[in-house]
Amino acid sequence: MFTQSDIALKGAAKVKNEVRNWIRQHRPSPGDRFMSQRELARLLDVDPMTAHKALSELTDEGVLYRVQGKGSFIGNAPREIHALNLAMALARPDLDNPVTNSNHWHIVQRVITGVMQSLKDHDTFSTIIVPPQTEPCRAEDRLQAYDAVIFTSFEEYRNIAGAILKSRKMPVIFFSDLKDADAGIRLSIGQDESVSRGISYMAKNGYRRIAYIGSDQSPEKLDAYKRTLADYALPLDEKNIVLGINDQDSGARGAAILYGRGLNCDGIFVDTDFKAVGVIDYLSKQGVKVPEDIGIMGFDGMDSCINAPPYLTTVKTCHGELIAGALDFLRQSERKKAVSHYLEIPGKVIPNKTLKIKH
């Protein structure tokens, strides 16, 4: 059974060489069960202790792995999955409340929901109140018991997150477009590409004079709007751009400004869903029908706006998928070790009733 090259080998070395030859010839899949010590000794006509030594050394070398009570298997042992103990830092306890955090509560809720849906058996998750002005060393002391800490915004927690990243004592997960940063698990909804997908969808469905209503605090969205209009050779009319609409309940004000300018557009991209609902409400009061007279595209993908009137056409951002990807990456990393990773998942257009679809 041994090859000619095996003749010079003796004992466990000879058995190991034969096992390696068998694996090369038969190409078993990782995780396939290998023969027992007794079976190997009988097949190769060697002492059971010699077979035992060979199997032990092959296990140490990563050729095989053993499972207590089950035997030997091909390949490296599957990495043991440790339960994760996660924390999410919040500036105050009511940030997921639409009454007390009217502009960003939905983002906080989405991140928390994303974490909860991505937890596996025995994982734990806590929200920890850490005001951004807390001294970094004190914040780090509070968070060091966790396997990783999540920040919804790197900018808000720049001092604290920066100190933890610098110390490299634990992984940090945060939402940011910093592709080139050298530490942290950085998650991006790809605002540039997400907005572009929304405008492209409108253009492909025949909209030619697309207006923009949104905040003056998100220049990347506005830049993507302008660039995508240019990509489709569509006109850019500064009168069709309304900025300074920063609050979620100010969509009606943005629509009123656009309406006062003559409403010289056939579609409007609004930078959040809740503002888009306000735009639709204002226009309907002026007798402007959506989508018959004008089409509306939102941004965020809030279920309450998609699954109930006005059944908004929108770009749904992927916070849940980003969190799931971050935790999967974390599980494959060394426990309690600082890591660097960038994950971007642009939003997806959700067709609905506030835009006419070109057939």
Summary of the structure (lengths in Angstrom):
residues: 359
radius of gyration: 29.1
end to end distance: 69.7
largest distance: 94.9
contacts: 1151
relative contact order: 0.11
helix: 40%
strand: 17%
